[in-house]
Structures are given as structure tokens and as C-alpha cells.
């Protein structure tokens, strides 16, 4: 990919959730959900973010959009610092950055008609008259594969795939530049997944969108994403193009994730890498390499020394002592 000015620049981002205890609810510790993540996202690309449940990928996406308060670090959008901005100052950026949620039903008001839900964005962020708002909403419904008359229906009257189409329509309503897809297809049947992925690609081309595609399904990520970031326990483990990551995984955690894909990758021998133990508690963060407690090739120094984030080949980064 030709180097250009990043659309999104994330530097040393941390998101900690305080642990409060006692009658006075004093802070006695922190859950380190996202720990020193740095990444540049370029306009027009699809960057996948993968890892086990609990690795911090969804919290990372929510922190970028300001849905979670930033603990430390820097988030720049088109060169402007947005990390830690107050709600009022962040409002002008929210038109540019949207989210598609995993559970579209939970993100829709069950007592609100779909048309009214889609119209809200135009009421809050634009000065369009009522007739123009309604016209734009009906255009959105058609664009995502629904029908104009669906305007009058309630969320429960739609299937899961149709509700996700509504979620996509809401995300693109204000013509954003960046969309965070948080497990956007994981709750859908395989056949419906394919339809939604096709729709996302079509909309990306027509709207010139950039996607941050959060998923635990590496089979889907391989076919959707240009680059892939692997996260483990809130930290970055590996980053590379889809080709680099799937054909030459460097981090032992990445190799374990790839070995668990049910559909074998053509040209690669299927060897399942079994990880021992459970994901450590982020409130009691391990010293050294965060993966050393489960790593099959860990050495003594891995327990105490944090691995450096290194570029092994052009655009291929890894945090591992043994690579």
C-alpha cells in the first residue's frame, strides 16, 4: 500500500476500568482492557482487529469513537487530536466516524419505527427539512437492500440480517469516512454473513469508506481485510497485510489462532496449536510478555522483559522475543 497521511493515528492508547471496593468505593486497582496500542489506519483500507474474546478489541474500537473514555494516549483523526475531547467538541467528528454493532436489535429502540430511528441522525446533525429527511431515509433503506415501505415497521418485524442492514443504513446516513464494524456479521447465519459482507464491500466502494473490522472469525477477516492487527490481553501481538499474516504468521499466538480456523487455508498443512491455560485476568496483568503464561516457546526472559514492537519485513510488525 502506498504510504499516505493516515486517516486515523492511534498512539500508545490505554483504556483502564477502575476497580472500586469498600463502602467508600475507593479505587483499588484497574482492569487494563487496552494497553499501549499504536496503529495508523489509512483512507480506503479495511483493517481487521482480531483476537480471543476478552482481548480488548471491542473496547479499542469504542475508545476510538469516544464511546469509552480514553485513559491515556493520543487519537488523531485527519491530523486533529480527538482523544479525551468533551462530548460537545467531539460532536463534529461523530458525523465522520460511525459504528455497526454486533447485535443490531439491541442497538435499536423496539418501540421506535425504523424510519424514525434513521431520521434521528439527520435531525441531530443536519438542518434538512422534514420532506428531505424522509426522502433520504427511504433512499438509505433501498441502498442497503430493503424497501421504502419498511420505513413504517418496528425492529421486531425484521430478521437478523435485515436488522443488520438497518444498522448499516444508520451508520452511513451522514456519509462518514470511518466505520467501526464491531463483530458485524458474527451473530448471523453463514449465508446471511456472505450477503452482509458483499453489501459492506459495495458500500465501501460507493462511499469511499475506511473500515476497522473487529472480528474473532479469522476466516472472514482473511477475505475482507487489507491488513490485520492481532491483539492479546489488550496489547498488540502482530500486524501485517492479510497475505503476510496468513502465509507467514510470526507470533505464536497468531499461529494458534490460525490453526483453529475450521476451514484449512489452501497450501498450508493443518496443524492445530493448542494453548494451555486461560486468558490471564487483565486486572492482574502479567509482567514481561503478556502471552508468556500460555506461550509454547516462552523462555525465562519472556517472564520479565516486555518484547519490543519490531518491523520484521516491510509493514509486518511483531512483539515477540523469539522471532
NORURGI-V691884 format. One record per pair of residues at least 24 apart in sequence whose C-alpha atoms are under 7 Angstrom apart, sorted by sequence separation. I is the first residue (numbers start at 1). J is the second residue. D is the distance in Angstrom with one decimal. If there is no record, write none. Layout:
i->{I,I}
j->{J,J}
d->{D,D}
This chain:
i->{12,13,230,12,13,144,11,12,33,34,11,161,10,11,141,160,10,140,9,10,181,9,161,178,179,180,181,182,183,8,9,65,177,178,179,180,181,182,183,8,177,178,179,180,181,182,6,7,8,6,7,6,7,115,6,114,115,113,114,113,114,113,114,113,114,112,219,111,218,252,110,110,110,108,233,105,118,15,16,14,15,14,15,233,14,105,13,14,104,13,104,12,13,11,12,11,104,10,11,10,9,10,9,100,251,8,9,100,250,8,251,7,8,7,100,99,98,250,240,240,239,240,98,239,95,97,238,239,96,97,98,99,100,101,102,238,95,96,97,98,99,100,101,102,237,238,96,97,98,99,100,101,102,237,101,102,100,102,102,61,58,58,57,44,46,47,48,49,50,52,44,45,46,47,48,49,50,51,44,45,46,47,48,49,50,43,46,48,57,55,48,55,56,47,55,56,46,47,48,49,50,51,55,46,47,48,49,50,51,45,46,47,48,49,50,51,37,35,36,37,34,35,33,34,32,33,32,31,32,31,30,29}
j->{36,37,254,37,38,169,37,38,59,60,38,188,38,39,169,188,39,169,39,40,211,40,192,209,210,211,212,213,214,40,41,97,209,210,211,212,213,214,215,41,210,211,212,213,214,215,40,41,42,41,42,42,43,151,43,151,152,151,152,152,153,153,154,154,155,154,261,154,261,295,154,155,156,155,282,155,170,70,71,70,71,71,72,290,72,163,72,73,163,73,164,73,74,73,74,74,167,74,75,75,75,76,76,167,318,76,77,168,318,77,320,77,78,78,171,171,171,323,315,316,316,317,176,317,174,176,317,318,176,177,178,179,180,181,182,318,176,177,178,179,180,181,182,183,318,319,178,179,180,181,182,183,184,319,184,185,184,186,187,180,182,214,214,208,210,211,212,213,214,216,209,210,211,212,213,214,215,216,210,211,212,213,214,215,216,210,213,221,231,231,225,232,233,225,233,234,225,226,227,228,229,230,234,226,227,228,229,230,231,226,227,228,229,230,231,232,235,234,235,236,234,235,234,235,234,282,282,282,283,283,283,283}
d->{4.0,5.0,6.9,4.9,6.6,6.3,6.4,5.1,7.0,6.3,4.3,6.7,5.0,6.6,6.6,6.8,5.1,5.7,6.2,6.1,6.9,4.6,6.1,6.0,6.3,5.9,6.0,6.5,5.5,5.8,6.5,6.7,5.2,4.8,5.1,4.7,4.9,4.9,4.9,5.0,6.0,5.9,6.3,6.1,5.9,6.8,5.8,5.8,6.8,5.5,5.1,4.6,5.4,4.3,6.7,5.6,6.2,7.0,6.6,5.8,6.0,5.5,5.7,4.7,6.5,6.3,6.4,7.0,6.7,6.8,6.5,5.7,6.8,6.9,6.7,6.7,5.6,5.7,6.1,6.7,4.9,5.4,6.9,6.8,5.1,6.5,5.7,6.1,5.7,4.2,5.4,4.9,6.2,5.8,6.7,5.1,6.0,5.9,6.5,4.7,5.7,6.5,5.0,6.0,6.5,5.7,6.5,6.2,7.0,4.7,6.4,5.8,6.3,5.0,6.3,6.1,5.4,6.7,5.8,4.3,5.7,6.3,6.7,5.0,5.8,5.6,5.6,6.4,4.0,6.3,6.4,5.3,6.2,6.5,5.6,4.3,5.7,5.1,4.8,4.8,4.6,4.8,5.2,4.8,5.7,6.4,6.2,5.7,6.3,5.9,6.0,6.8,4.7,5.2,5.8,6.9,6.1,7.0,6.7,6.5,6.3,6.9,6.6,6.0,5.9,6.2,6.0,6.0,6.1,6.2,5.5,5.3,4.6,5.0,4.6,4.7,5.4,5.7,4.5,6.5,6.0,5.9,5.8,6.3,5.4,5.6,6.6,6.3,6.9,6.1,5.6,5.0,6.5,5.6,4.4,4.7,4.9,6.0,6.1,5.9,6.3,5.9,5.2,5.4,5.0,4.4,4.8,5.0,5.3,6.3,6.8,5.6,5.9,6.0,6.1,6.2,6.0,5.2,6.5,6.1,4.0,5.1,5.2,6.3,7.0,6.5,5.2,5.2,6.1,4.1,5.5,6.9}
